Amino acid sequence: MSASYRWQGNTLILEVKVQPRASRDEIGQEIDGRLKVRITAPPVDGKANTHLLRFLAGQFGVAGSRVQLLNGASGRQKRIAIDRPARLPPGFERCT
């Protein structure tokens, strides 16, 4: 299992480093214990956070209400909770 995510029951906790204003939305490699997530939204007025949560909801097959920003609202390093992900992108393992 990776240091960039862990399971708490059925909730997936992600440690991410966000790169706003990227050319495309994507989940990248793990760097220093965090997933690098590139998003196209600018870091202005919470737009990057909103876009990030919607992007992750789509990647994990859940409603936006099941993705929560736990901390890091004003920085690039964030902790995010995804409640009962319906699917996992490549590289993620389901809890056992």
C-alpha positions in Angstrom: 0.0 0.0 0.0 1.1 3.5 -0.8 1.9 6.2 1.8 -0.2 8.6 -0.2 -3.5 6.9 0.7 -4.9 4.8 3.5 -8.2 3.3 4.4 -10.3 4.1 7.5 -13.1 1.6 7.3 -14.8 2.2 3.9 -13.4 5.7 3.6 -10.3 6.3 1.5 -8.0 9.1 2.8 -5.8 10.7 0.2 -2.7 12.8 0.8 -2.3 15.0 -2.3 -0.2 17.8 -3.7 -2.2 19.9 -6.2 -0.9 21.6 -9.3 -3.5 24.2 -10.3 -3.6 25.7 -13.8 -2.4 22.5 -15.4 -3.0 21.7 -19.1 -5.3 18.8 -18.1 -6.8 17.1 -15.1 -5.0 13.9 -14.0 -3.7 11.9 -11.1 0.0 11.7 -11.4 2.9 9.9 -9.6 3.4 9.8 -5.9 6.1 12.3 -4.7 7.3 12.5 -1.1 4.3 10.5 0.2 1.7 12.5 -1.7 -0.2 12.0 -5.0 0.5 14.7 -7.5 -2.9 15.8 -8.9 -3.0 18.2 -11.8 -6.1 20.3 -12.3 -7.0 23.0 -14.9 -8.7 25.4 -12.5 -6.9 28.4 -11.1 -6.3 28.8 -7.4 -8.7 31.7 -7.1 -11.7 32.0 -4.8 -11.8 28.3 -4.0 -12.2 27.3 -7.7 -9.3 24.9 -7.5 -10.6 23.1 -4.5 -14.1 22.8 -6.0 -12.7 21.5 -9.2 -10.4 19.1 -7.4 -13.2 17.5 -5.4 -15.4 17.2 -8.5 -12.5 15.6 -10.5 -11.8 13.1 -7.7 -15.5 12.3 -7.4 -15.6 11.4 -11.1 -12.3 9.3 -10.9 -13.6 7.3 -7.9 -17.2 7.0 -9.2 -19.0 8.8 -6.3 -21.3 11.7 -5.9 -19.6 15.0 -5.0 -21.1 14.9 -1.6 -19.0 11.8 -0.7 -15.7 13.7 -1.3 -14.6 15.9 1.5 -11.6 18.3 1.9 -10.3 17.5 5.4 -7.5 20.0 5.5 -5.3 22.1 3.3 -8.0 24.5 1.9 -5.5 27.3 1.3 -2.4 25.3 0.4 -1.2 22.9 -2.3 -0.9 20.0 0.2 -4.3 18.6 1.0 -6.0 15.6 2.8 -9.2 14.4 1.2 -11.7 11.7 2.3 -13.7 9.7 -0.3 -16.6 7.8 1.3 -17.1 4.3 -0.2 -15.4 4.7 -3.6 -17.3 2.8 -6.3 -14.2 2.3 -8.4 -10.5 2.7 -7.9 -8.1 4.2 -10.5 -5.0 2.2 -11.4 -2.5 1.9 -8.6 -5.0 1.9 -5.8 -5.8 -1.2 -3.7 -9.1 -1.9 -1.9 -9.0 -2.4 1.8 -9.2 -6.0 3.1 
